[in-house]
Amino acid sequence: MTTLLIFTSRTGTPAASLIPQTFNPSKLLIPKAPALGLLLQEPRFGTYNKHVLEENELATGRGQVDRTREPIDWEPLRETIDTFKHAYIYSRIRAEEAKHGVFAAWLKFIDDYEGWEFKYLNPQGEVPAEAIVRHEKRTRGSTNKFREYLWKNPAGKADECATDSEDEDGTNLKKPNVDMEG
């Protein structure tokens, strides 16, 4: 889903009309975004806290005050949490991206790629028939040419990863980059 939101914002595709179509039985290729930077900002305990308060009321009504629990509230620790995030999490994400450029290379690859797989990214938000992944389009365990391209051009750096071996169609094979999968 992260990739789909990035795609729609970068291409001007109306997300409100495209996203519901992704839940149809037709299969679309929506690649994974690189995992670097994907982060759960903060856990939410609203439902748990509501349950705790209800259980506390019941326990108090039965005279079982020793069975009550405190709701989880992170606000008293907000400053400490934010300091930790900036010191250890955000700084590491920025350093990794600066060193390896995985996300930037992935975005460049997505922007430069031309193929049938992304025909669903259009101003109308319609999914044309040619963008639907069909079984007959699959080759060698790969869904399509997009995945083959990712395999041959890890992180969008084709020049750095060339090898002397060739694929069935005569193109050079490149080493895969595991950081490109989320």
C-alpha positions in Angstrom: 0.0 0.0 0.0 2.9 2.4 0.7 4.0 2.0 -3.0 0.5 2.6 -4.3 0.3 5.9 -2.3 3.7 7.0 -3.6 2.7 6.1 -7.2 -0.6 8.0 -7.1 1.0 11.1 -5.6 3.9 11.1 -8.1 1.8 10.4 -11.2 -1.4 12.5 -10.5 -3.5 9.3 -10.4 -6.6 9.8 -8.3 -6.1 7.5 -5.3 -9.8 7.7 -4.4 -10.8 5.9 -7.6 -7.7 3.6 -8.0 -7.4 2.2 -4.5 -10.9 0.6 -4.4 -10.1 -1.1 -7.7 -7.0 -2.8 -6.2 -9.4 -4.9 -4.1 -11.1 -6.4 -7.2 -10.2 -10.0 -8.2 -8.0 -8.7 -11.1 -4.3 -8.7 -10.1 -2.2 -5.6 -10.5 1.5 -5.4 -10.0 2.2 -3.1 -7.0 5.8 -3.6 -6.1 7.1 -3.4 -2.5 8.7 -0.2 -1.4 12.1 -0.5 0.1 11.9 -1.3 3.8 14.3 1.4 4.9 12.3 4.2 6.5 9.1 2.2 7.0 8.5 2.7 10.7 5.6 2.4 13.1 5.5 5.9 14.6 3.7 4.9 17.8 1.6 2.1 19.0 -2.1 3.0 19.7 -3.8 1.5 22.7 -7.3 3.1 22.4 -9.2 -0.1 22.2 -7.2 -1.8 24.9 -7.6 1.3 27.2 -11.4 1.3 26.7 -11.5 -2.4 27.6 -9.3 -1.8 30.7 -11.6 1.0 31.9 -14.7 -1.2 31.4 -13.1 -4.1 33.2 -12.0 -1.7 36.0 -15.6 -0.6 36.5 -16.8 -4.2 36.7 -14.0 -5.1 39.2 -14.7 -2.1 41.3 -18.4 -2.9 41.3 -17.6 -6.4 42.6 -15.3 -5.0 45.3 -12.2 -6.4 43.5 -10.2 -3.2 43.5 -6.9 -5.2 43.4 -7.9 -6.5 39.9 -7.9 -3.1 38.3 -5.2 -2.0 35.8 -3.9 1.3 34.5 -4.6 2.3 30.9 -1.5 2.7 28.8 -0.6 6.4 28.2 2.6 7.4 26.6 2.1 11.2 26.9 4.1 11.5 30.2 7.1 10.0 28.3 6.6 12.0 25.1 9.8 14.0 25.4 12.0 11.0 26.2 10.4 9.0 23.3 11.0 11.9 20.8 14.6 12.3 22.0 15.2 8.5 21.5 13.6 8.5 18.0 15.7 11.4 16.8 18.9 10.1 18.3 18.7 6.4 17.4 16.0 5.8 14.7 15.7 8.8 12.4 19.4 9.5 12.3 20.1 5.9 11.4 17.5 5.9 8.6 19.0 9.1 7.2 22.6 7.7 7.4 21.6 4.5 5.7 19.8 6.3 2.9 22.8 8.7 2.5 25.2 5.8 2.3 23.3 3.4 0.1 20.7 5.6 -1.7 18.2 2.6 -1.8 15.0 4.6 -1.7 16.3 7.3 -4.1 17.4 4.7 -6.6 14.1 2.9 -6.3 12.2 6.1 -7.0 14.4 6.8 -10.0 13.8 3.3 -11.3 10.1 3.7 -10.9 10.1 7.1 -12.6 12.2 5.8 -15.5 10.5 2.4 -16.0 8.2 2.1 -19.1 6.1 -1.0 -19.3 2.6 -2.4 -19.3 2.6 -3.1 -15.6 2.0 0.5 -14.5 -0.7 1.5 -17.1 -3.1 1.8 -14.2 -1.3 5.0 -13.2 -3.3 7.5 -15.3 -5.3 10.7 -14.7 -8.6 8.8 -14.9 -7.7 6.3 -12.2 -9.0 3.5 -14.5 -7.3 0.1 -14.7 -6.9 -0.8 -18.4 -7.0 -4.5 -19.4 -3.3 -4.5 -20.4 -2.3 -3.6 -16.8 -3.9 -6.7 -15.3 -1.4 -9.4 -14.5 -2.4 -12.7 -16.2 -0.9 -16.1 -15.9 0.3 -16.2 -19.5 2.4 -13.1 -18.9 4.5 -14.9 -16.3 7.9 -16.1 -17.3 10.6 -18.1 -15.4 9.0 -17.6 -12.1 8.9 -13.9 -12.6 5.5 -12.1 -12.8 6.7 -10.0 -15.7 9.4 -7.9 -17.3 9.2 -5.4 -14.4 10.4 -8.0 -11.9 13.0 -9.2 -14.4 14.2 -5.6 -14.7 14.5 -5.3 -10.9 16.5 -8.6 -10.9 18.8 -7.3 -13.6 19.1 -3.8 -12.3 19.2 -3.8 -8.5 18.6 -0.4 -7.0 18.4 1.1 -10.5 22.2 0.8 -10.7 22.6 -1.3 -13.9 26.2 -0.1 -14.6 27.6 -1.2 -11.3 26.1 -4.7 -11.3 26.8 -6.0 -14.7 28.1 -9.6 -15.1 29.3 -11.5 -18.1 26.4 -14.0 -18.1 23.5 -13.5 -20.4 19.8 -14.2 -20.0 17.8 -16.2 -22.6 17.0 -13.0 -24.6 20.7 -12.0 -24.7 20.7 -9.3 -22.1 23.3 -9.1 -19.4 22.2 -10.5 -16.0 22.8 -8.3 -12.9 23.1 -9.3 -9.2 19.9 -8.8 -7.2 19.8 -6.3 -4.3 17.9 -7.7 -1.4 17.5 -4.1 0.0 15.1 -3.3 -2.8 12.4 -5.6 -1.3 10.3 -4.4 1.6 
